């Protein structure tokens, strides 16, 4: 498994902490491309994944760990929003699992239906 962790910062404040996992047999060379491009989507395109879709996203409110509270610079115990998802390539094969955790008072999520 190839694991990429990232900390999203907006206006100097941590907004999110994310962990994405990719199958190593297919994406063994992903990390150098992500480091160069600073983009997972761009890195995937270099490796032949030019389009992908989200199979699902689960949104929850959870209590963060002490470590996550430090990453997000929030008081320990303050609830956060968490999203869990799976991305699929054009053939419907899973290419990643994603766990993103957001400082609840710094984020708004909008979910819209598609036709």
C-alpha positions in Angstrom: 0.0 0.0 0.0 1.2 3.5 -0.9 0.2 6.0 1.8 0.1 9.8 1.4 -0.6 12.1 4.3 -1.3 15.7 3.9 -2.1 18.8 6.0 -4.3 21.4 4.3 -3.6 24.9 5.5 -5.7 28.0 4.7 -4.7 31.5 5.8 -2.0 30.1 8.0 -4.4 27.8 9.9 -4.6 24.0 9.5 -7.9 23.1 7.9 -7.6 19.4 7.3 -5.5 16.3 7.7 -5.9 13.6 5.1 -4.6 10.1 4.5 -5.0 8.5 1.1 -4.1 4.9 0.3 -3.3 3.4 -3.1 -2.6 -0.2 -4.2 1.2 -0.5 -4.4 1.1 -3.0 -7.3 -0.5 -0.3 -9.5 0.9 2.9 -8.0 4.4 2.1 -6.7 5.8 5.2 -8.3 3.1 7.6 -7.2 5.0 9.5 -4.4 7.8 11.0 -6.5 5.1 12.4 -8.9 3.1 13.8 -6.0 6.2 15.5 -4.6 7.1 17.0 -7.9 3.6 18.1 -9.0 2.2 18.8 -5.5 -1.0 17.2 -6.8 -2.4 13.7 -6.4 -4.7 14.2 -9.4 -1.8 15.3 -11.6 0.4 12.4 -10.4 -2.4 9.9 -11.2 -2.7 11.4 -14.7 1.0 10.8 -15.2 0.4 7.2 -14.3 -2.5 6.8 -16.7 -5.5 7.7 -14.6 -6.9 10.7 -16.4 -10.3 10.6 -14.8 -11.8 9.0 -11.7 -15.0 9.1 -9.8 -16.0 8.9 -6.1 -17.9 5.7 -5.3 -19.1 7.1 -2.0 -18.3 9.6 0.7 -19.3 9.0 4.3 -19.5 12.2 6.5 -19.3 11.9 10.3 -18.7 14.1 13.3 -16.2 12.5 15.6 -14.0 13.3 18.6 -10.4 13.7 17.5 -7.4 12.0 19.0 -4.9 14.2 20.9 -2.5 13.8 18.0 -5.1 15.0 15.4 -6.1 17.9 17.7 -2.4 19.0 17.6 -2.3 18.7 13.8 -5.4 20.8 13.4 -4.5 23.1 16.3 -7.8 22.8 18.0 -8.6 22.1 21.6 -8.6 18.3 22.4 -12.2 17.1 22.5 -13.6 19.6 20.0 -15.6 17.6 17.4 -14.3 17.4 13.9 -15.8 16.5 10.6 -14.5 13.3 8.9 -15.0 12.1 5.4 -14.3 8.6 4.2 -14.3 7.7 0.5 -13.3 5.4 -2.2 -12.3 6.5 -5.7 -12.7 4.4 -8.8 -11.0 4.5 -12.2 -13.0 4.6 -15.5 -13.4 0.8 -15.4 -14.9 0.9 -11.9 -11.8 -0.5 -10.2 -11.0 1.1 -6.8 -7.8 3.2 -6.9 -7.8 4.8 -3.5 -9.3 5.0 -0.1 -9.4 8.5 1.5 -9.8 9.7 5.1 -10.0 13.4 5.6 -10.5 15.1 8.9 -11.5 18.8 9.2 -11.5 21.4 11.9 -15.3 21.7 12.3 -15.4 25.4 12.9 -13.3 26.1 9.7 -15.1 24.1 7.1 -18.4 23.9 5.4 -19.3 20.8 3.2 -21.9 21.0 0.5 -23.4 17.8 -0.9 -25.4 18.2 -4.1 -27.3 15.5 -6.0 -26.2 14.6 -9.5 -28.4 13.8 -12.4 
